[in-house]
Structures are given as C-alpha cells and as structure tokens.
C-alpha cells in the first residue's frame, strides 16, 4: 500500500511527523496519541522501509503492548524468533520484557494502533537498530 492511499483511507488521525521518537526509528513515521487517559493508545504510521529499533517494554507487573494493524503491511519480530508478517486486521500481543521491533515492509506503508498495557514499574528500553543487512533479508 502506498502512503498516499493510506492517508486517504485512514480511519484514525495520522497526526504529525513522529519527531519525539525519531531517534529510535529508521525512516519516517507519524504519531497521533488517540488516548492519554485510562489506557494510552497511539496511532503509528510508517512509510515503506520504516521500522523502529529493537526495544523492550519493561514491567514488574502487567505491561507489554498490543498492536492492532489498521492499514498496509509490516513486520513484527521477537529476538531469536522468525519475523511475523502483518496485514490490516492482525493483532499482536507483545509480552512485557521481550525484546522486539515492528515496522513497515519494504514496499508498503504500514499503520498500527499501539496500546500500552497498564503496568507497575513500566518503562521502555530502546536498543540497537534493525540493520539494513538484517532488514533487507526480509521478503
Ligand atoms: Mn513495541
């Protein structure tokens, strides 16, 4: 899916360029915080090839993240596991304390809602980037 088509069809607002987390992303993304009360929900839109760095949603109790894919095609990968291809309608339950990344496919824009599961002692640790060598091996 082209970014322009995603922009035309998106259900939730795309928001502005994601400058707040740009240092943890390769490529251009957009972020709109849909909810900052009760449960924090962000709408994250990735240009083709854009992905975030390996990261961990730490928590002592509860925590983790749920991704609801709303447009396009992308990837989710946990450390040491095979990447999982994602398309509109897919749901990813990311456990707390598991290193992972998410992002777009090479040839498709991608959008997911990211739901922060409420946590005690929650924090996000950002790690190394997904290298071009690693990313380019993906179909
Ligand atoms: Mn995550």
Backbone and ligand atoms as CSV (ligand in chain L), in Angstrom:
chain,resi,resn,atom,element,x,y,z
A,1,UNK,N,N,0.846,-1.195,0.000
A,1,UNK,CA,C,0.000,0.000,0.000
A,1,UNK,C,C,0.883,1.248,0.000
A,2,UNK,N,N,0.529,2.163,-0.877
A,2,UNK,CA,C,1.289,3.413,-0.923
A,2,UNK,C,C,0.863,4.315,0.238
A,3,UNK,N,N,1.786,5.163,0.682
A,3,UNK,CA,C,1.496,6.051,1.809
A,3,UNK,C,C,0.308,6.961,1.489
A,4,UNK,N,N,0.255,7.439,0.252
A,4,UNK,CA,C,-0.834,8.354,-0.135
A,4,UNK,C,C,-2.196,7.675,0.015
A,5,UNK,N,N,-2.250,6.398,-0.397
A,5,UNK,CA,C,-3.506,5.646,-0.289
A,5,UNK,C,C,-3.874,5.447,1.187
A,6,UNK,N,N,-2.873,5.172,1.999
A,6,UNK,CA,C,-3.109,5.008,3.439
A,6,UNK,C,C,-3.660,6.316,4.029
A,7,UNK,N,N,-3.051,7.424,3.624
A,7,UNK,CA,C,-3.517,8.735,4.105
A,7,UNK,C,C,-4.991,8.962,3.739
A,8,UNK,N,N,-5.374,8.492,2.554
A,8,UNK,CA,C,-6.746,8.710,2.081
A,8,UNK,C,C,-7.753,7.818,2.806
A,9,UNK,N,N,-7.289,6.626,3.216
A,9,UNK,CA,C,-8.233,5.636,3.756
A,9,UNK,C,C,-8.210,5.516,5.273
A,10,UNK,N,N,-7.264,6.204,5.927
A,10,UNK,CA,C,-7.094,6.004,7.358
A,10,UNK,C,C,-8.368,6.348,8.132
A,11,UNK,N,N,-8.667,5.539,9.140
A,11,UNK,CA,C,-9.843,5.758,9.979
A,11,UNK,C,C,-9.520,6.756,11.096
A,12,UNK,N,N,-8.355,6.555,11.719
A,12,UNK,CA,C,-7.939,7.415,12.829
A,12,UNK,C,C,-6.955,8.471,12.329
A,13,UNK,N,N,-6.878,9.603,13.020
A,13,UNK,CA,C,-5.949,10.643,12.573
A,13,UNK,C,C,-4.496,10.156,12.573
A,14,UNK,N,N,-3.744,10.624,11.606
A,14,UNK,CA,C,-2.342,10.223,11.461
A,14,UNK,C,C,-1.431,11.069,12.347
A,15,UNK,N,N,-1.847,12.310,12.571
A,15,UNK,CA,C,-1.023,13.180,13.407
A,15,UNK,C,C,0.153,13.752,12.653
A,16,UNK,N,N,1.130,14.202,13.415
A,16,UNK,CA,C,2.290,14.882,12.834
A,16,UNK,C,C,3.455,13.908,12.704
A,17,UNK,N,N,4.485,14.342,12.020
A,17,UNK,CA,C,5.690,13.531,11.925
A,17,UNK,C,C,6.173,13.193,13.340
A,18,UNK,N,N,6.579,11.951,13.499
A,18,UNK,CA,C,6.939,11.438,14.824
A,18,UNK,C,C,8.352,11.867,15.203
A,19,UNK,N,N,8.482,13.108,15.608
A,19,UNK,CA,C,9.812,13.621,15.961
A,19,UNK,C,C,10.217,13.167,17.373
A,20,UNK,N,N,9.222,12.950,18.238
A,20,UNK,CA,C,9.519,12.591,19.630
A,20,UNK,C,C,10.340,11.303,19.714
A,21,UNK,N,N,10.033,10.344,18.827
A,21,UNK,CA,C,10.713,9.047,18.870
A,21,UNK,C,C,11.618,8.824,17.658
A,22,UNK,N,N,11.870,9.885,16.894
A,22,UNK,CA,C,12.618,9.745,15.635
A,22,UNK,C,C,13.985,9.095,15.849
A,23,UNK,N,N,14.592,9.363,16.998
A,23,UNK,CA,C,15.931,8.800,17.252
A,23,UNK,C,C,15.879,7.285,17.415
A,24,UNK,N,N,14.696,6.733,17.643
A,24,UNK,CA,C,14.545,5.287,17.818
A,24,UNK,C,C,13.919,4.617,16.596
A,25,UNK,N,N,13.748,5.377,15.523
A,25,UNK,CA,C,13.170,4.849,14.294
A,25,UNK,C,C,14.158,5.045,13.147
A,26,UNK,N,N,14.175,4.109,12.196
A,26,UNK,CA,C,14.850,4.331,10.924
A,26,UNK,C,C,13.761,4.571,9.905
A,27,UNK,N,N,13.837,5.716,9.230
A,27,UNK,CA,C,12.797,6.104,8.286
A,27,UNK,C,C,11.807,7.028,8.954
A,28,UNK,N,N,10.832,7.457,8.157
A,28,UNK,CA,C,9.887,8.473,8.620
A,28,UNK,C,C,8.601,7.824,9.134
A,29,UNK,N,N,8.157,8.295,10.287
A,29,UNK,CA,C,6.894,7.804,10.836
A,29,UNK,C,C,6.061,8.977,11.334
A,30,UNK,N,N,4.807,8.691,11.596
A,30,UNK,CA,C,3.852,9.690,12.087
A,30,UNK,C,C,3.197,9.137,13.344
A,31,UNK,N,N,2.842,10.044,14.255
A,31,UNK,CA,C,2.261,9.592,15.518
A,31,UNK,C,C,1.102,10.495,15.916
A,32,UNK,N,N,-0.005,9.878,16.268
A,32,UNK,CA,C,-1.124,10.612,16.863
A,32,UNK,C,C,-1.544,9.888,18.133
A,33,UNK,N,N,-1.473,10.572,19.253
A,33,UNK,CA,C,-1.884,9.950,20.508
A,33,UNK,C,C,-3.410,10.016,20.588
A,34,UNK,N,N,-4.052,8.864,20.425
A,34,UNK,CA,C,-5.513,8.802,20.385
A,34,UNK,C,C,-6.100,8.867,21.784
A,35,UNK,N,N,-5.364,8.329,22.750
A,35,UNK,CA,C,-5.844,8.341,24.137
A,35,UNK,C,C,-4.664,8.504,25.076
A,36,UNK,N,N,-4.798,9.455,25.984
A,36,UNK,CA,C,-3.784,9.633,27.034
A,36,UNK,C,C,-4.394,9.386,28.412
A,37,UNK,N,N,-5.648,8.960,28.419
A,37,UNK,CA,C,-6.329,8.657,29.682
A,37,UNK,C,C,-6.626,7.169,29.749
A,38,UNK,N,N,-6.741,6.645,30.979
A,38,UNK,CA,C,-7.109,5.254,31.249
A,38,UNK,C,C,-6.119,4.266,30.621
A,39,UNK,N,N,-6.187,4.121,29.297
A,39,UNK,CA,C,-5.227,3.296,28.573
A,39,UNK,C,C,-4.630,4.186,27.483
A,40,UNK,N,N,-3.303,4.200,27.380
A,40,UNK,CA,C,-2.623,5.044,26.395
A,40,UNK,C,C,-2.610,4.320,25.043
A,41,UNK,N,N,-3.116,5.017,24.025
A,41,UNK,CA,C,-3.177,4.439,22.681
A,41,UNK,C,C,-2.613,5.438,21.680
A,42,UNK,N,N,-1.648,4.994,20.889
A,42,UNK,CA,C,-1.072,5.833,19.849
A,42,UNK,C,C,-1.319,5.218,18.486
A,43,UNK,N,N,-1.560,6.065,17.500
A,43,UNK,CA,C,-1.670,5.599,16.118
A,43,UNK,C,C,-0.329,5.873,15.453
A,44,UNK,N,N,0.358,4.792,15.044
A,44,UNK,CA,C,1.694,4.934,14.457
A,44,UNK,C,C,1.626,4.552,12.984
A,45,UNK,N,N,2.071,5.461,12.131
A,45,UNK,CA,C,2.072,5.231,10.684
A,45,UNK,C,C,3.519,5.246,10.194
A,46,UNK,N,N,3.892,4.214,9.458
A,46,UNK,CA,C,5.270,4.056,8.972
A,46,UNK,C,C,5.282,4.197,7.454
A,47,UNK,N,N,6.234,4.961,6.919
A,47,UNK,CA,C,6.476,4.929,5.476
A,47,UNK,C,C,7.093,3.567,5.135
A,48,UNK,N,N,7.018,3.151,3.850
A,48,UNK,CA,C,7.689,1.903,3.470
A,48,UNK,C,C,9.152,1.929,3.951
A,49,UNK,N,N,9.643,0.774,4.414
A,49,UNK,CA,C,11.010,0.561,4.939
A,49,UNK,C,C,11.209,1.100,6.369
A,50,UNK,N,N,10.287,1.916,6.847
A,50,UNK,CA,C,10.478,2.498,8.183
A,50,UNK,C,C,10.202,1.445,9.255
A,51,UNK,N,N,11.045,1.400,10.250
A,51,UNK,CA,C,10.849,0.469,11.380
A,51,UNK,C,C,11.491,1.070,12.615
A,52,UNK,N,N,11.034,0.579,13.768
A,52,UNK,CA,C,11.655,1.058,14.997
A,52,UNK,C,C,12.817,0.150,15.385
A,53,UNK,N,N,13.615,0.612,16.310
A,53,UNK,CA,C,14.753,-0.158,16.804
A,53,UNK,C,C,14.247,-1.300,17.678
A,54,UNK,N,N,15.081,-2.272,17.885
A,54,UNK,CA,C,14.805,-3.281,18.898
A,54,UNK,C,C,14.509,-2.567,20.209
A,55,UNK,N,N,13.493,-3.003,20.916
A,55,UNK,CA,C,13.180,-2.374,22.192
A,55,UNK,C,C,12.441,-3.341,23.112
A,56,UNK,N,N,12.375,-2.956,24.373
A,56,UNK,CA,C,11.763,-3.805,25.409
A,56,UNK,C,C,10.809,-2.952,26.234
A,57,UNK,N,N,9.565,-3.412,26.346
A,57,UNK,CA,C,8.614,-2.768,27.252
A,57,UNK,C,C,8.731,-3.462,28.609
A,58,UNK,N,N,9.536,-2.867,29.451
A,58,UNK,CA,C,9.771,-3.464,30.770
A,58,UNK,C,C,8.575,-3.241,31.686
A,59,UNK,N,N,8.319,-4.206,32.563
A,59,UNK,CA,C,7.297,-4.043,33.600
A,59,UNK,C,C,7.555,-5.043,34.710
A,60,UNK,N,N,7.201,-4.647,35.909
A,60,UNK,CA,C,7.287,-5.569,37.045
A,60,UNK,C,C,6.002,-6.377,37.143
A,61,UNK,N,N,4.897,-5.732,36.787
A,61,UNK,CA,C,3.592,-6.403,36.814
A,61,UNK,C,C,2.753,-5.805,35.688
A,62,UNK,N,N,1.976,-6.658,34.997
A,62,UNK,CA,C,1.209,-6.162,33.844
A,62,UNK,C,C,2.170,-5.760,32.734
A,63,UNK,N,N,1.740,-4.805,31.937
A,63,UNK,CA,C,2.629,-4.244,30.933
A,63,UNK,C,C,2.649,-4.981,29.623
A,64,UNK,N,N,3.572,-4.578,28.761
A,64,UNK,CA,C,3.605,-5.060,27.390
A,64,UNK,C,C,2.797,-4.128,26.501
A,65,UNK,N,N,2.528,-4.566,25.304
A,65,UNK,CA,C,1.902,-3.712,24.296
A,65,UNK,C,C,1.028,-4.589,23.396
A,66,UNK,N,N,-0.048,-3.990,22.905
A,66,UNK,CA,C,-0.887,-4.684,21.917
A,66,UNK,C,C,-0.898,-3.832,20.656
A,67,UNK,N,N,-0.629,-4.469,19.516
A,67,UNK,CA,C,-0.681,-3.765,18.233
A,67,UNK,C,C,-1.933,-4.218,17.478
A,68,UNK,N,N,-2.708,-3.264,17.003
A,68,UNK,CA,C,-3.851,-3.538,16.121
A,68,UNK,C,C,-3.509,-2.941,14.768
A,69,UNK,N,N,-3.350,-3.789,13.777
A,69,UNK,CA,C,-2.927,-3.310,12.457
A,69,UNK,C,C,-4.134,-2.747,11.716
A,70,UNK,N,N,-4.040,-1.477,11.342
A,70,UNK,CA,C,-5.171,-0.783,10.725
A,70,UNK,C,C,-4.990,-0.532,9.231
A,71,UNK,N,N,-3.775,-0.634,8.728
A,71,UNK,CA,C,-3.567,-0.414,7.285
A,71,UNK,C,C,-2.199,-0.928,6.860
A,72,UNK,N,N,-2.111,-1.310,5.595
A,72,UNK,CA,C,-0.829,-1.654,5.000
A,72,UNK,C,C,-0.277,-2.990,5.463
A,73,UNK,N,N,1.027,-3.152,5.245
A,73,UNK,CA,C,1.696,-4.406,5.591
A,73,UNK,C,C,3.017,-4.135,6.282
A,74,UNK,N,N,3.318,-4.978,7.257
A,74,UNK,CA,C,4.550,-4.761,8.003
A,74,UNK,C,C,5.053,-6.029,8.662
A,75,UNK,N,N,5.916,-5.826,9.655
A,75,UNK,CA,C,6.600,-6.923,10.338
A,75,UNK,C,C,6.577,-6.725,11.842
A,76,UNK,N,N,6.585,-7.863,12.541
A,76,UNK,CA,C,6.833,-7.890,13.985
A,76,UNK,C,C,7.825,-9.014,14.222
A,77,UNK,N,N,8.837,-8.738,15.003
A,77,UNK,CA,C,9.816,-9.786,15.286
A,77,UNK,C,C,10.271,-9.721,16.728
A,78,UNK,N,N,10.286,-10.891,17.364
A,78,UNK,CA,C,10.857,-11.015,18.704
A,78,UNK,C,C,12.271,-11.563,18.568
A,79,UNK,N,N,13.133,-11.136,19.452
A,79,UNK,CA,C,14.549,-11.543,19.481
A,79,UNK,C,C,14.657,-13.065,19.440
A,80,UNK,N,N,15.428,-13.577,18.479
A,80,UNK,CA,C,15.645,-15.024,18.386
A,80,UNK,C,C,14.536,-15.790,17.694
A,81,UNK,N,N,13.523,-15.061,17.211
A,81,UNK,CA,C,12.405,-15.734,16.535
A,81,UNK,C,C,12.276,-15.244,15.093
A,82,UNK,N,N,11.539,-15.999,14.286
A,82,UNK,CA,C,11.310,-15.603,12.892
A,82,UNK,C,C,10.382,-14.389,12.839
A,83,UNK,N,N,10.596,-13.490,11.885
A,83,UNK,CA,C,9.699,-12.344,11.751
A,83,UNK,C,C,8.291,-12.784,11.352
A,84,UNK,N,N,7.309,-12.067,11.849
A,84,UNK,CA,C,5.903,-12.361,11.525
A,84,UNK,C,C,5.388,-11.254,10.605
A,85,UNK,N,N,4.878,-11.653,9.443
A,85,UNK,CA,C,4.311,-10.683,8.503
A,85,UNK,C,C,2.943,-10.235,9.015
A,86,UNK,N,N,2.674,-8.942,8.891
A,86,UNK,CA,C,1.421,-8.372,9.394
A,86,UNK,C,C,0.671,-7.659,8.293
A,87,UNK,N,N,-0.657,-7.774,8.354
A,87,UNK,CA,C,-1.524,-7.036,7.433
A,87,UNK,C,C,-2.715,-6.499,8.217
A,88,UNK,N,N,-3.445,-5.601,7.578
A,88,UNK,CA,C,-4.626,-4.982,8.184
A,88,UNK,C,C,-5.517,-6.019,8.877
A,89,UNK,N,N,-5.868,-5.761,10.118
A,89,UNK,CA,C,-6.725,-6.671,10.865
A,89,UNK,C,C,-5.975,-7.592,11.808
A,90,UNK,N,N,-4.643,-7.649,11.657
A,90,UNK,CA,C,-3.860,-8.525,12.538
A,90,UNK,C,C,-3.678,-7.887,13.920
A,91,UNK,N,N,-3.524,-8.749,14.901
A,91,UNK,CA,C,-3.370,-8.331,16.292
A,91,UNK,C,C,-2.105,-8.987,16.850
A,92,UNK,N,N,-1.289,-8.202,17.514
A,92,UNK,CA,C,-0.063,-8.727,18.114
A,92,UNK,C,C,-0.075,-8.425,19.602
A,93,UNK,N,N,0.010,-9.457,20.417
A,93,UNK,CA,C,0.141,-9.291,21.873
A,93,UNK,C,C,1.618,-9.397,22.223
A,94,UNK,N,N,2.205,-8.303,22.614
A,94,UNK,CA,C,3.635,-8.266,22.937
A,94,UNK,C,C,3.784,-8.368,24.452
A,95,UNK,N,N,4.377,-9.471,24.909
A,95,UNK,CA,C,4.521,-9.620,26.360
A,95,UNK,C,C,5.498,-8.576,26.904
A,96,UNK,N,N,5.392,-8.268,28.183
A,96,UNK,CA,C,6.388,-7.392,28.790
A,96,UNK,C,C,7.749,-8.085,28.791
A,97,UNK,N,N,8.799,-7.275,28.808
A,97,UNK,CA,C,10.179,-7.771,28.986
A,97,UNK,C,C,10.659,-8.653,27.836
A,98,UNK,N,N,10.085,-8.496,26.662
A,98,UNK,CA,C,10.517,-9.246,25.473
A,98,UNK,C,C,11.056,-8.247,24.442
A,99,UNK,N,N,12.295,-8.495,23.982
A,99,UNK,CA,C,12.938,-7.596,23.005
A,99,UNK,C,C,12.323,-7.836,21.627
A,100,UNK,N,N,11.960,-6.769,20.935
A,100,UNK,CA,C,11.257,-6.906,19.657
A,100,UNK,C,C,11.358,-5.604,18.856
A,101,UNK,N,N,10.921,-5.667,17.601
A,101,UNK,CA,C,10.749,-4.452,16.788
A,101,UNK,C,C,9.502,-4.605,15.943
A,102,UNK,N,N,8.985,-3.501,15.431
A,102,UNK,CA,C,7.875,-3.521,14.485
A,102,UNK,C,C,8.061,-2.424,13.453
A,103,UNK,N,N,7.543,-2.667,12.248
A,103,UNK,CA,C,7.686,-1.652,11.208
A,103,UNK,C,C,7.108,-2.109,9.890
A,104,UNK,N,N,7.323,-1.279,8.877
A,104,UNK,CA,C,6.718,-1.494,7.562
A,104,UNK,C,C,7.503,-2.507,6.732
A,105,UNK,N,N,6.828,-3.050,5.726
A,105,UNK,CA,C,7.523,-3.819,4.704
A,105,UNK,C,C,8.247,-2.846,3.765
A,106,UNK,N,N,9.156,-3.398,2.964
A,106,UNK,CA,C,9.947,-2.574,2.030
A,106,UNK,C,C,9.068,-1.798,1.066
A,107,UNK,N,N,7.993,-2.467,0.620
A,107,UNK,CA,C,7.206,-1.910,-0.478
A,107,UNK,C,C,5.804,-1.494,-0.030
A,108,UNK,N,N,5.607,-1.315,1.271
A,108,UNK,CA,C,4.271,-0.933,1.750
A,108,UNK,C,C,4.352,-0.014,2.960
A,109,UNK,N,N,3.511,0.997,2.951
A,109,UNK,CA,C,3.301,1.758,4.184
A,109,UNK,C,C,2.583,0.843,5.175
A,110,UNK,N,N,2.556,1.246,6.433
A,110,UNK,CA,C,2.051,0.370,7.489
A,110,UNK,C,C,1.504,1.248,8.601
A,111,UNK,N,N,0.413,0.804,9.207
A,111,UNK,CA,C,-0.135,1.571,10.327
A,111,UNK,C,C,-0.671,0.620,11.388
A,112,UNK,N,N,-0.332,0.904,12.645
A,112,UNK,CA,C,-0.945,0.151,13.737
A,112,UNK,C,C,-1.294,1.086,14.883
A,113,UNK,N,N,-2.314,0.687,15.610
A,113,UNK,CA,C,-2.577,1.308,16.896
A,113,UNK,C,C,-1.706,0.567,17.907
A,114,UNK,N,N,-1.032,1.314,18.752
A,114,UNK,CA,C,-0.196,0.714,19.796
A,114,UNK,C,C,-0.860,1.006,21.136
A,115,UNK,N,N,-1.307,-0.060,21.779
A,115,UNK,CA,C,-1.981,0.064,23.071
A,115,UNK,C,C,-0.974,-0.293,24.163
A,116,UNK,N,N,-0.768,0.615,25.072
A,116,UNK,CA,C,0.137,0.374,26.200
A,116,UNK,C,C,-0.643,-0.346,27.279
A,117,UNK,N,N,-0.255,-1.569,27.572
A,117,UNK,CA,C,-0.929,-2.296,28.646
A,117,UNK,C,C,-0.460,-1.695,29.979
A,118,UNK,N,N,-1.415,-1.279,30.813
A,118,UNK,CA,C,-1.028,-0.654,32.072
A,118,UNK,C,C,-0.072,-1.553,32.860
A,119,UNK,N,N,0.933,-0.917,33.442
A,119,UNK,CA,C,1.999,-1.664,34.117
A,119,UNK,C,C,2.346,-1.037,35.457
A,120,UNK,N,N,2.869,-1.883,36.318
A,120,UNK,CA,C,3.563,-1.372,37.504
A,120,UNK,C,C,5.045,-1.417,37.165
A,121,UNK,N,N,5.719,-0.326,37.414
A,121,UNK,CA,C,7.157,-0.265,37.119
A,121,UNK,C,C,7.440,-0.365,35.634
A,122,UNK,N,N,6.605,0.264,34.830
A,122,UNK,CA,C,6.751,0.187,33.376
A,122,UNK,C,C,7.751,1.203,32.830
A,123,UNK,N,N,8.532,0.783,31.825
A,123,UNK,CA,C,9.430,1.689,31.115
A,123,UNK,C,C,9.808,1.022,29.801
A,124,UNK,N,N,10.226,1.813,28.828
A,124,UNK,CA,C,10.668,1.243,27.554
A,124,UNK,C,C,12.163,1.455,27.398
A,125,UNK,N,N,12.856,0.360,27.078
A,125,UNK,CA,C,14.303,0.432,26.815
A,125,UNK,C,C,14.532,0.304,25.320
A,126,UNK,N,N,15.198,1.288,24.732
A,126,UNK,CA,C,15.498,1.259,23.294
A,126,UNK,C,C,16.891,0.704,23.080
A,127,UNK,N,N,17.009,-0.232,22.166
A,127,UNK,CA,C,18.279,-0.925,21.911
A,127,UNK,C,C,18.764,-0.612,20.497
A,128,UNK,N,N,19.517,-1.546,19.913
A,128,UNK,CA,C,20.137,-1.307,18.607
A,128,UNK,C,C,19.103,-1.258,17.475
A,129,UNK,N,N,19.486,-0.627,16.381
A,129,UNK,CA,C,18.636,-0.569,15.194
A,129,UNK,C,C,18.583,-1.940,14.526
A,130,UNK,N,N,17.532,-2.169,13.751
A,130,UNK,CA,C,17.471,-3.334,12.863
A,130,UNK,C,C,18.314,-2.944,11.650
A,131,UNK,N,N,19.454,-3.596,11.482
A,131,UNK,CA,C,20.395,-3.170,10.438
A,131,UNK,C,C,19.789,-3.360,9.047
A,132,UNK,N,N,20.308,-2.616,8.085
A,132,UNK,CA,C,19.857,-2.772,6.699
A,132,UNK,C,C,20.095,-4.209,6.225
A,133,UNK,N,N,21.240,-4.799,6.631
A,133,UNK,CA,C,21.554,-6.177,6.215
A,133,UNK,C,C,20.460,-7.138,6.685
A,134,UNK,N,N,20.066,-6.971,7.942
A,134,UNK,CA,C,19.042,-7.819,8.542
A,134,UNK,C,C,17.679,-7.552,7.881
A,135,UNK,N,N,17.345,-6.274,7.747
A,135,UNK,CA,C,16.038,-5.883,7.214
A,135,UNK,C,C,15.900,-6.295,5.743
A,136,UNK,N,N,16.994,-6.130,4.999
A,136,UNK,CA,C,16.923,-6.410,3.558
A,136,UNK,C,C,16.784,-7.890,3.245
A,137,UNK,N,N,17.035,-8.754,4.246
A,137,UNK,CA,C,16.826,-10.197,4.042
A,137,UNK,C,C,15.332,-10.531,4.025
A,138,UNK,N,N,14.508,-9.633,4.588
A,138,UNK,CA,C,13.069,-9.894,4.647
A,138,UNK,C,C,12.474,-9.785,3.239
A,139,UNK,N,N,11.489,-10.625,2.921
A,139,UNK,CA,C,10.900,-10.567,1.570
A,139,UNK,C,C,10.128,-9.280,1.293
L,1,MN,MN,MN,6.901,-2.263,20.937
